[in-house]
Amino acid sequence: MRAGLLISGGLDKLSGGNLYDRMLVEHLRKSGHHVRVFSLRGQTYSSRLLGNFALSLIGLLKEESLDILLQDELEHAAFFQLNQLLKKRIGCPVVSIVHHLRSDELRPRWQNSLYRMVERRYLLSVDGFIFNSESTKASVHGLCGGQLPMVVAHPGGNRLDPSVTKEDIIDRARQPGPIRVLFVGNVIRRKRLHVLLKALQKLPAGACTLTIIGNLSIDKRYVREILKQVDKNHPANRMTILGAASDEELTVQLKAAHVLAVPSSYEGFGIVYLESSGFGLPAIGSTAGGAGEIITHGQDGFLISVDDVDSLAGRLYQLHQDRALLTAMSLNAFQRYQNHPTWQQTCGKITRFMGSMAAGNGNCPCCTAAENKKD
């Protein structure tokens, strides 16, 4: 199968969506499929809109003789108009990988209304969908209906090597002293780090420490607000800001922490909640989006309403005070990780879906033969 992938920048950006795309590309290539990644240049939403006039891209895609073309839905602004012409010229199915809808993010209603119009037009221009969660599927179906072929393939959680045992998890939970809270995510407003900092202010001195891992260069204005909040209200001995970290450093911090807290205003899925469970960390997320597909409230973590500072503070203090509860939830999180599909299983599911799309279009002889043999 010859596949193309259209994304912004490269596959090495630090985000859950890019990780999903990268793991899929690696799996396809290891499985013997040809994949070419086409990187778009536009960084802002307005510059991506200009991508609809990039007719030269059609020529590049046509030269590849693709069996299927994947598009990261986060780049929808560049294709909502172009796709009509693109599909006629390249002659293969166009499938959108949807991590979450931009119009589902928390922002003024008038602004999301504009995004929703563009996003809906884009979603109606493709031939099928790859969803990272049931929540994302429901959002798309609510916006444009559910008539097109689709597959829901939850991200895997086994990118990192936890190398922890149940005994390690129990010993860590029973350690005296402050509860060690970990935040992992790009430091952008949607991740709600400022809400977590406000929650920590409400806790007694010595109740917890916080380590922050995440890219500090995406939203520099927001980062300045965070640093100001930290300098004003949080002692240096209880706060560590590491910035972007390697997988090795992330693994070290996940092994050391007691709980993950990323109270985002919206997550299409939230891979970090899943990855942290492999280290036996209960996770605290919000009720908005797909976090509830990973976190079972009260069993392996907590789900709070968006921006509910008091509830977040209360749950953290509860885990600090009740180490038996922390131990039970940590073991439950570890068990959830054990039961979750691996990246290989997830990407295999997507590959089979892609093969059926290509075979159904009559473009890929190997996929057509495989489908006929299966039937």
Summary of the structure (lengths in Angstrom):
residues: 375
radius of gyration: 21.7
end to end distance: 19.0
largest distance: 66.4
contacts: 1284
relative contact order: 0.14
helix: 52%
strand: 17%
